[in-house]
Amino acid sequence: MVRQGFGALLGAQPDISVVGDAPDGKIAVDEVMRLRPDVVLMDVRMPNLNGLEAAQQILSVSFDKPVRVLMLTTFDIDDYVYEALRVGASGFMLKDAPAEELIRAVRVVADGQALLAPTVTRRLIADVTSRRAPARREPAQLAALTPREREVLELIARGLSNVEIAESLFVAEQTVKTHVGKVLGKLHLRDRAQAVVLAYETGLVTPG
């Protein structure tokens, strides 16, 4: 019922087409391989194959055009969501979010951005990173970045948008986009979501 409701809501938007749905993770992976959608709304907890495993399988495939995964959960704090961000999901949102937020989320992710601005997302990453105390990656991984690029990475990790980063650094938004692209390229990251996780794991940004 929830899946059909989401489909009806999104399908009613003039710029969104719902090309399919699936009752479990395994079918979801098969359908993504067949349909090649721009965005997948992936439930964290599903039968046969959970959302994390399904997302991992989808994101491990090199499609001609990237398939982006947006995780859905009923929990504010969920270890699965943190892991999903690590494997390349573009973000997450709560199932009970207002309809307009779901629609906006799909558009944001389809545009290649990560859905990381909401406070709950920053709290999730900070909380799970702190509780799990993951092994820190080598700080040398950040050595390839210029001081300004490190600054941009830190601001990304704190949940700022490109516009907000531009205002903070007193530069043009296009300049920020250039910096963000270089950060992702040098660190071999899929998107901003993975950049946030790496910033926490390397200690560039500390939880709290």
HELIX and SHEET records of a PDB file:
HELIX    1   1 VAL A    2  GLY A   11  1                                  10    
HELIX    2   2 GLY A   25  LEU A   35  1                                  11    
HELIX    3   3 GLY A   51  LEU A   59  1                                   9    
HELIX    4   4 ASP A   79  VAL A   87  1                                   9    
HELIX    5   5 ALA A   99  ALA A  110  1                                  12    
HELIX    6   6 THR A  119  ARG A  132  1                                  14    
HELIX    7   7 PRO A  139  LEU A  142  5                                   4    
HELIX    8   8 PRO A  147  ALA A  157  1                                  11    
HELIX    9   9 ASN A  162  LEU A  169  1                                   8    
HELIX   10  10 GLU A  173  LEU A  187  1                                  15    
HELIX   11  11 ARG A  192  GLU A  201  1                                  10    
SHEET    1   A 3 VAL A  39  ASP A  43  0                                        
SHEET    2   A 3 ARG A  68  THR A  73  1                                        
SHEET    3   A 3 PHE A  92  LEU A  94  1                                        
END                                                                             
